[in-house]
Amino acid sequence: MGQAFTIYNCGTNFHRDSNDAVARLWRQTLQHECMITDGPGSGTWKPTCFGGRANPGGASKLGGLLFGTGADKNVEGAIKILAGIKPLPRIVNLCGWSRGAVTCAKIANMMHRMGPPLSLIKVNIFAIDPVPGSNAGSGSMWQHITLTQNIVYYHALLSQHDMRGVDDFFQPTYPSHSGTTKVDVDIMPGSHSSILVFKGGKQETAELTTDMAKRFLKSHGTQFTDESLYSTNDILRRYGLIQEDFPYYSKLKGKNLVNIESLKRVVMDSGKSVVGSLSMAKPRFFINEHHRETFRMLYPYLTSEIDRQPPAKPFIAATMKGWMPELDRLMAANVEQARPLLAFAMLNR
């Protein structure tokens, strides 16, 4: 056993055999150093006595789909397995999606409430679009999701364009925390599922989400049978394709809505108070902070030009000695990212 034990939590109606980032990463992880919980409602409608798949905790499929029933049993099961590991790991990494991402926070919260020795384990969480569900029907999903002091790092990746939520149904959470946890939040264009489920066709967002989660877990001690990660150019090529196909991703929002430029996706804290919102509009150039920081690694001068605000327009002659060589390198190495940059330059002359 290494220093880290990794717990994966599937989203509602998804399970360990699904074709999404969480299940894929679990299958790539050293199996004696990880576990996975199937998502609420992921069982079959066919009874188990006839060969069907059971729902977590013996819950009904309908209860799992509508209310997240079974998630608390997943928490209890994960804690039981974790407590039985000898010696206890020094680090627990958690990765989940949707109600599975909320389950990550619940597991860490219970570890803290149980006291030593579990409360002394350092926890890191990569949460992909954490959505508890309806305030009224999914009350238990909103309980014990505050980020406790044992959580060292919490990285949330939110879907930019999912608008199935009306009033209180499908908002993502930005959990309340004590202030000791490092919290990062990023966005990914597309719907709740398109940012991590591999469905065929355009899947750059799912590929990037998987790489981001794997990179996060790997940096905190999770060991994979396949250690490969995307190169910087691999990442930028995918973001370039997303920039060019942005209207496609913005239409994956779950509803046929109009006036997307004025729409926002509400984000709530653990107490169900609105703490922010996500704009649906296409960003000026960078898709998210992950895109900006990756681009900056290779092209710092171009990044500075892109970030330049009016009245001083970008790509000015005074700074050409810095950004022109980078532009030449970019055009030679990454045509998918060069095309959106040239379009941006033309619009901002």
Order of alpha helices (4+ residues) and beta strands (2+ residues): beta-alpha-beta-alpha-alpha-beta-alpha-beta-beta-beta-alpha-alpha-alpha-beta-beta-alpha-alpha-alpha-alpha
